């Protein structure tokens, strides 16, 4: 349950359009990305790919905001 909360916390901070970019980065469908980010599970390697891409997306967004 704790990991589901962490994923939801990451998702809460995503900017508009990030899920589409995450799906493009990972090669997964948007539906798969959305399901994983909603905590609906999936294969471990797929979840890892989505989490990694989500963290990268958040880092890029933070760098853009901070200048």
PAZAPA-4460 file (N, C-alpha, C; in steps of 0.05 Angstrom, whole numbers, plus 32768, in hexadecimal, padded with zeros to 4 digits):
% residues 67
    n_x    n_y    n_z   ca_x   ca_y   ca_z    c_x    c_y    c_z   seq   type   mol
   8010   7FE8   8000   8000   8000   8000   8011   8019   8000     1      X     A
   8028   8018   800D   803A   802F   800E   8044   8038   7FF3     2      X     A
   804B   8025   7FE2   8054   802B   7FC7   803E   8038   7FB6     3      X     A
   8026   8030   7FBA   800F   803B   7FAC   800D   8059   7FB3     4      X     A
   8010   805F   7FCD   800F   807B   7FD6   8026   808C   7FC9     5      X     A
   803D   8080   7FC6   8054   808E   7FBA   804E   8094   7F9D     6      X     A
   8043   8081   7F8F   803C   8085   7F73   8027   809B   7F70     7      X     A
   8013   809A   7F81   7FFE   80AF   7F81   800A   80CA   7F86     8      X     A
   801D   80CC   7F98   802A   80E5   7F9F   8039   80F0   7F86     9      X     A
   8047   80DF   7F78   8055   80E7   7F5F   8041   80F1   7F4B    10      X     A
   802B   80E3   7F48   8016   80EA   7F34   800A   8105   7F3A    11      X     A
   8006   810B   7F53   7FF9   8124   7F5B   8009   813D   7F52    12      X     A
   8023   813A   7F4F   8034   8151   7F47   8039   8153   7F29    13      X     A
   802E   8141   7F1A   8033   8142   7EFD   8026   8159   7EEF    14      X     A
   8034   8166   7EDD   8028   817C   7ECD   8016   8171   7EB7    15      X     A
   8006   8182   7EAC   7FF4   817B   7E96   8004   8170   7E7F    16      X     A
   7FFB   8159   7E74   8008   814D   7E5D   801E   8139   7E64    17      X     A
   8025   8137   7E7D   803B   8126   7E85   8036   8109   7E80    18      X     A
   801E   8100   7E84   8018   80E3   7E80   801C   80DB   7E63    19      X     A
   8016   80ED   7E51   801B   80E8   7E34   8039   80E6   7E2F    20      X     A
   8048   80F8   7E3A   8066   80F8   7E36   8072   80DF   7E43    21      X     A
   8067   80D7   7E5A   8071   80BF   7E68   806B   80A6   7E56    22      X     A
   8054   80A5   7E4A   804E   808F   7E39   8060   808E   7E20    23      X     A
   8067   80A6   7E16   8079   80A7   7DFF   8095   809E   7E07    24      X     A
   809E   80A7   7E1E   80B9   80A0   7E28   80BC   8082   7E2D    25      X     A
   80A7   8076   7E38   80A8   805A   7E3F   80A0   8047   7E29    26      X     A
   8092   8051   7E15   8088   8040   7E00   806F   8030   7E08    27      X     A
   8062   8039   7E1D   804A   802D   7E27   8032   803D   7E1E    28      X     A
   801A   8031   7E1F   8002   8041   7E18   7FFC   8054   7E2F    29      X     A
   7FED   8069   7E29   7FE5   807C   7E3E   7FD3   806E   7E52    30      X     A
   7FC3   805B   7E49   7FB2   804C   7E5B   7FC2   803D   7E70    31      X     A
   7FD7   8030   7E67   7FE9   8021   7E79   7FF6   8034   7E8D    32      X     A
   8000   804A   7E84   800D   805E   7E95   7FF9   8068   7EAA    33      X     A
   7FE1   806F   7EA1   7FCC   8079   7EB3   7FC5   8064   7EC8    34      X     A
   7FC1   804B   7EBF   7FBB   8036   7ED2   7FD0   8032   7EE7    35      X     A
   7FE9   8033   7EE0   7FFF   8030   7EF3   8000   8048   7F06    36      X     A
   7FFC   8060   7EFB   7FFD   8077   7F0C   7FE4   8079   7F1F    37      X     A
   7FCF   806B   7F18   7FB8   806A   7F2A   7FBB   8053   7F3E    38      X     A
   7FD1   8044   7F3D   7FD6   802F   7F50   7FC8   8015   7F4A    39      X     A
   7FC1   8011   7F31   7FB2   7FF9   7F29   7FC5   7FE1   7F23    40      X     A
   7FDF   7FE6   7F26   7FF2   7FD0   7F23   7FFB   7FCB   7F06    41      X     A
   800B   7FB7   7F03   8016   7FAF   7EEA   802F   7F9F   7EEF    42      X     A
   803D   7F98   7ED9   8056   7F89   7EDC   806B   7F9B   7EEA    43      X     A
   807C   7F8F   7EF9   8090   7F9E   7F08   80A2   7FAF   7EF6    44      X     A
   80AB   7FA3   7EE0   80BD   7FB3   7ECE   80AE   7FCA   7EC1    45      X     A
   8094   7FC7   7EBC   8084   7FDC   7EB1   8080   7FF3   7EC5    46      X     A
   807B   7FEB   7EDE   8077   7FFF   7EF3   8091   800F   7EF7    47      X     A
   80A8   8001   7EF7   80C2   800E   7EFA   80C6   8022   7EE3    48      X     A
   80C0   801B   7ECB   80C4   802D   7EB4   80B3   8046   7EB7    49      X     A
   809A   8042   7EC0   8088   8059   7EC3   8091   806B   7EDA    50      X     A
   8099   805F   7EF0   80A3   8070   7F06   80BC   807F   7EFF    51      X     A
   80CE   8072   7EF1   80E7   807F   7EE8   80E1   8097   7ED6    52      X     A
   80CF   8092   7EC2   80C8   80A7   7EAF   80B9   80BE   7EBD    53      X     A
   80A9   80B7   7ED1   8099   80CB   7EE0   80AC   80DD   7EF0    54      X     A
   80C0   80D0   7EFD   80D4   80E0   7F0C   80E3   80F3   7EF9    55      X     A
   80EB   80E9   7EE2   80F9   80F9   7ECE   80E8   8111   7EC5    56      X     A
   80CE   810B   7EC1   80BB   8120   7EB8   80B9   8135   7ECD    57      X     A
   80B7   812D   7EE7   80B5   8140   7EFD   80CE   8151   7EFF    58      X     A
   80E5   8144   7EFB   80FF   8152   7EFD   8101   8167   7EE6    59      X     A
   80F9   8160   7ECE   80F9   8173   7EB8   80E6   818A   7EBD    60      X     A
   80CF   8184   7EC8   80BB   8199   7ECF   80C6   81AC   7EE4    61      X     A
   80D3   81A1   7EF9   80DE   81B1   7F0E   80F4   81C3   7F03    62      X     A
   8105   81B8   7EF1   811B   81C8   7EE5   810F   81DF   7ED4    63      X     A
   80FA   81DA   7EC7   80ED   81EE   7EB6   80E1   8204   7EC7    64      X     A
   80D4   81FD   7EDD   80C8   8210   7EEF   80DD   8221   7EFD    65      X     A
   80F2   8214   7F06   8107   8222   7F16   811A   8233   7F04    66      X     A
   8118   822E   7EEA   8127   823E   7ED7   8141   8233   7ED1    67      X     A
***
